[in-house]
Amino acid sequence: MKNYSENFKLFLQKKASSNIKKIIFPEGNNIKIIKSASISSKLKIAKCILLGNKKYIKDTAIQNNFFLHENIKIINPDKIRKCYVDQLFKLRKDKGVTSHKDACRLLDSNIILSLMMLHQGDVDGVVAGISHSTADIIRPTFQLIQNNCRDPFVSSVFLMLFPKKVLVYGDCAVNRYPDSKMLAKIAIQSSYTADSLGIKPKVAMLSYSTGISGSGISVDKIKDSIDIAKSIYPELLIDGPIQYDAAVSKKIARIKLPHSKVAGKATVLIFPDLNSGNITYKAVQRSSGIISIGPILQGLCKPVNDLSRGATVDDIIYTTAMTAIQSF
């Protein structure tokens, strides 16, 4: 019998393949990206577009026995950069791009190029970050994709695929020091993501203390964020402040927070800041060996997802599936 994580991966695969989308990989020369695109295309998760050197990519595939499915398109970025110069200039002329020459210079970046392709509707989603920092991906995404959105707030989650359950961790990649209003938004966005994947959101607002056992500014921030989230989304199952063990262990929940509808059964875990979230997700992933999908960016007008530079091929494949699903 397949464990829960295998069934969840199959769910993502089937959902993505029900409406196949064009997903672009600006780091197309990377061997993990090439292998991931090969598998994603075979599983019909997406029509993969690789930006890179066609000969290098094909040679790499042959040397490593990767089959490049006919759904995979390889584009030499140097041959298409000029197609997006005028639009990039118009988009950013009042924000520092003062000439077409400036736009040409910016488009030397395959990240910028892929985002302009998304902006223009030539692709349905972008997956990048295997050889770039999170800031390299998120900063231009905010500038080119998010700049005209009514509510530009963006957060992130990781989908942690344990053998018996999938947990949603947020925010582990974007917002460094969220205040109570931001934490409330992160909780709500993460709940919507969970719900879209068939995971009933039960939100634990994590802290160093549980219930009334602690006090101070950080605890007050958690309490305020819960009040704000409930005022926006009254039906949301949310509780805190709560420690991680009480959030996920029924046995400990019975001791620390026995009357909670979330404690011991949390599916969405919201960390108080980026520091604690990022450390925890990496520690859990590396010590347990589980697949971690993400960071999945939430709140964007069009789907762009960042990869950890330590991402595995499976991480990339199912981040691709999530990107495709977000574009539905």
N, C-alpha and C positions, 0 to 999 in steps of 0.2 A: 504493500500500500504506500502511495506517495505521501510524503509529509506535507504539512500545510504550506511551507514555502514553495514546494514544487507545484502544488495546485495553484498557488497565487501567481507564479510565473506563467503557468499555462493560461490562467485567466487573462493576464496582461497581453500575452501573445494573441489569444483569440480576439480580444477586444480591439487591439491595434489592427489585426488583419481583416477585421470586418469593414474597414474603410481606409484602405491603404493610402498613406500620405507620403509626400516628398520631404525627407529629412536630410539636411546638409551637414557635412562634417568638414569644417575649415582646416582641420589638421589631418588631411587625407593621406599624407605620407607616413603617418605613424602606424607601426605594425599592429598595435592593439586595435586601432580604428579599422584597419583593413580587414583584420580577422572578424571583428564585430560586425562590420558591414556585410561580410560574406555570410555569416550565420543569420543576421537579421533578414537579409534578402531571402535566404533559403526558407526561413520560418514565415515569410510573407508579413513581417512586422512593419516594413516600410520600403519605399523606393529610396535607396540610399544614394546620395550624391557626394562624391569625394572631390574636394579641391586639392589638386596636387599634380605631380608629374606622372603622366600616364605610363610611361615606360617603367619608371621606378616602382610604381604601385603594382603593375602587372608582373614585373620581375620578382618583387617581394612575395606576391601571391604564389607564383610558381615555385619559388625556392622553399616556401613553407607549406605547400600543399593546400592553399586556400583556393576555393572555387569562387571565381567572380561571376556571380549570377547575372543574367542579362538585364535584371532590374537595376543593377548598380551602374551609375553613370559617373564617369571620371571627367572632370573639367579642369583644363589648364587655367588657373586664375588669371594669368597674364593676358589671356585672350578675351576676357570679359570685363576687366576692371573699368575700361573706358565707358562701358554701357551705363555705369552708375554714377559717373562724375557729376553730371548736370543735376541729377536728383539730390545727391548728397549736398551739393552746393546750395540748392534751394532750401533744403531742410535745415541747414546749419549756418546760413549766411549771416544771421543775426546773433550767432553764438560762437563766433571765433573763426569760422571758415570764411575768410574774406575774399577768396578767389578760387577759380577752378583748379589752379595749381595746388592750393591747399587741399582741395578735395582729392586730387590725384594722389597726393602724398599720403593722406589718410587711408586711401583704398589700397595702398601697398600691403596693408594688414589683411590677411585672409579672414580674420574675425570681423573686421568692419565690412568687408566685402560680403560675407555670408549674411550679416545683419541687414545690409541694404537689399540683398536678394529676398530676404524675408519681408522687409518693409514694402517692397514692390509687389509681393505676392507670387514671386517666382518659385518659392519653396514654402513649405508649411511649418517648418520648425528647424531649429538650430541646436546641435549638440556639440559642445566644445569644452576645452579645459584640460585635456590630457597632457598638454605641454605648456599651459598658460595658468597664471594665477587666477583665483576667483575675481579679483579686482579687474583683471584684463578682460574678463567676459562681462561682468555686471556693469561696469562703468559705461562702456559704449552701448550696452543694451538699454540702460536708462536714457541715454541721450538720443538714440535712434528709434527705439520701439515704444518707449514709455512716455516720451516727452509731452504728448498731447492728451494723455489719459485724464479723465475726470478725477479719479482717485489713484495717484501714482504709487501708493504704498505697495512694496514688494517684500515678501518674506520667503523662507525656504523650509523644506522638510526633507528628511531622509526616511525612506521606507526600509525598515530593518526586518529582514526576512528570517525569523526564527523558525525552527522546525515545527512548533505548535501554534504559532501566531505571527501576525505582522503588526509591528508597532510603528507609529508615526512620530518621529522626533522633530521638533521645531523650536526655535530657529537656530540652526547650527552653522549657518554660512553667510548671512547677510547683515542682520542688525546687531551691532556690537553691544550697545547699552540701551536696550529698549525701556522706555518708561511704561507706566501702567496702561496708557492708551494704546501704545504700540503692542504691548503684550496681549491685550484684548484682541487687536486685529490679527495678530499671529495665531491666536487660539481659534478665531473664527475661520480664517483662511485655511488653516490646517484641518479643521473639522470638515469643511467643504471638500477638501482633497480626499480625506478619508472616506467620506460618504460617497463620492464619485467612484470609489473603488470597492464599494460594497462592505466597507468597514464601518460599523456603527460607532460614531464618535463619542467617546467617554473621555473627557479632557481632564488631565491632571496638571495643575499649575505647580511645577516643582520648586522646592525650596530646601534649605538646610534643616527646616523644622516641619512638623506636622501638626495641623490644627492650631491649638492655642499654646503649644509647647515653647514657641519662640516669639521674640518681639524685635522691633527695630525697623529701620527704613526699608530694608529689602522685603521683610514680611509684609509691611503695610502696602508696598507696591503690588505684591501678589494679590492681596485682598481687594485693593482698588481695581485691579485689572479684571477680577472676577465680577465685580459689581458692574463694570462697564460692559463686559461681554454679555452678561445676562440682560442688561437694558437693551442691547441691540438684538440679541438672539435668545429670547426668554426660554425657548424649549431646549436649549443646549444643556447637556449633562456635563457639568464642570465643577471641580472642587479643588481646594487648596487653601493655604499652602500645604504641600504634601511632599514627603521625602520619596525618593525613587523606590525604595523597598516597599513602602506602604502602598505605592501606586500600582505595583505589578504583582505583589504577593498577597494572596487571599489570607494566608495565615498571619502575616504581619499586620495586614489591614484590620483584622478582627481585634487586634490588640491596640493599635494606634488610632484607628478611625472607624469604629465598628458600625456606625450608622450611615456611612457614606455610600452613595450609589455609584461612586467612581472608584474608590480605594480598592485595590486588589484586582480591579477589572479594567483599568485604564487602557485605552487603545491609542490615545493621542497624548504625548508627553511634551509639555512646553517648558523649556529651560529658561531660567531668569535672565540669562545673558549669553552672548556668543561664546565667551570663554568656556563656560561650563558645558554648553551644548556641544561645541566642537570637540573638546577633550573627551567627553563621554561617548559620542558616536564612534570616534576613532578607537577608543579603548575597547568598546564592546565589539566592534567589527573585527579588530585584529586579534583579540583574545578568544573570540568564539568561532571565527572563520566563516561567519554568515555573509550572505550577499547584502550589500547596502546600496539601495538605488537612490541616486541623487548626488548633489542637492537638486531637488525639484523646486524650481522657482514658481512662486504663487503670486497672482495679482497682475501678471503681465498681460498686455493687450494681445500679444502673439507669443507662442511658446519658444522659450530659449532655456536650455538647461546646461548647467555647468557640471563638469566632471572633476572629481578629485584627481590630482596627478598620480595618485596611487591606485586608481580605479582598475579593477580586473575586467577581463573581457565580458564576463556575465554582468557586471555592474553597468557596462556601456550598453550592452544589448537591451537590458530592461529599462535603462534610462531613455534609450531610443523609443521603446514601446510607450513609455509614459509621455514622451514628447508628442508622439503621434496621437495618443489619446487626448491630450490637452488641446490639440488642434481641431477636434471634432466640432 
